[in-house]
Amino acid sequence: MSTAASSRSATLGSSSEGPRANPAAGVARSGPAAAGIGAAASGSPTAASDAPLLRVAHLSKAFGGLRAVADVSFDLQAGEMLALIGPNGAGKTTCFNMVNGQLKPDAGSVRLAGTELVGLRPDRIWRLGVGRTFQIAETFASLTVVENVQLALLSHAGRVFRAWRSARAQFRGEALALLASIGMDAQAERAMSVLAYGDVKRVELAMALANQPRLLLMDEPTAGMGPAERNDLMALTRRVARERSIGVLFTEHSMDVVFAHADRMIVLARGRLIAEGAPAVVRDDPQVREVYFGMGTTFGAVGPSGMAGAVLAASASASSARPSTTGAAGPSAVGARASEDA
């Protein structure tokens, strides 16, 4: 374990406590979840009003002479799973990081429930209810599963660097409740270092939920996972998003995951948004086929192969076996995984 992680482990041994809200008890929220998500049976979120949770408008970013993102706009509703996809170099990561506050756009607006995020520091954006998980799981291998979640709860309460009170006694019940909500309570006392990677990603999700997010950003959440693991994780994310009315924006290269679990998709190519809509609509878009899947006019005539063939197979499988909001796993992976976006 690294020195930095060890120092964070030591932090868990001392902190102080004060009043705070209970993230584990915050399952019922206003919006689709509180209303029972009228479309839960059909697997689609129903917004309580026309106002989106997240509104991105005319977002642009250039690096020197390279325009990485050009006039991109999209909305995300509470309880919705929105996939941001595109070929390598399309601008996905740049767009993602501008929403998160890690990059400042040259132009445009990012609003969370009406609050402008552009110009705010990432930690301030996090405090407003924007959580994030990473392509490589960010957990503490030297701590136990429950201690990782406790540390996230301490951070949310602003008490990580306060002294005098042992942290191991704080928020344990809340941490265990969060672990139970993702099916990891039985492994609460195990060290993170011995967990299977799929379980590590589940714990990372619990840590993100400790902040009571309204918006969850997931950067290639299934990277490095096998077919069953990645569909289980995204089915779990889908269920949690519905129950807690959390909007989820995720980037992903595994097409089986996208077509099985996304309510809508937005597609970038060379920094511009070229398509958006339901997975079936995006799959059949001629420009998406030509630009993203690289098949052009031969797509239908010659028959699918490579990435495009994998996408067709994945979308067909997802259409016949789309997971329910109760967390059932989606179809097994048939999509080829592209290399990481620059």
FENPE-V615951 format. One line per field, one symbol per residue. burial: b if it has 24 or more other C-alpha atoms within 12 Angstrom, else e. Layout:
burial=???
This chain:
burial=eeeeeeebbebbbbbbbeeeebbbebbebebbbbebbeebeebbbbbeeeebbbbbbbbbbeeeeebbbbbbbbbbbbbbbbbbbbbbbbbbbbbbbbbbbebbbebbbbbbbeebbbbbeeeebbbbbbbbbbbebbbbbbbbbbbbbbbbbbbbbebbbeeeebbbebbbebbbbbbebbebbebbbeebeebebbbbbbbbbbbbbbbbbbbbbbbbbbbbbbbebbbbbbbbbbbbbbbbbbbbbbbbbbbbbbbbbbbbbbbbbbbbbbbbbbbbebbbbebbbbbbbebeeebeeeeeeebbbbbbbbbbbbbeebbbbbbbbbbbbbbbbbebbe
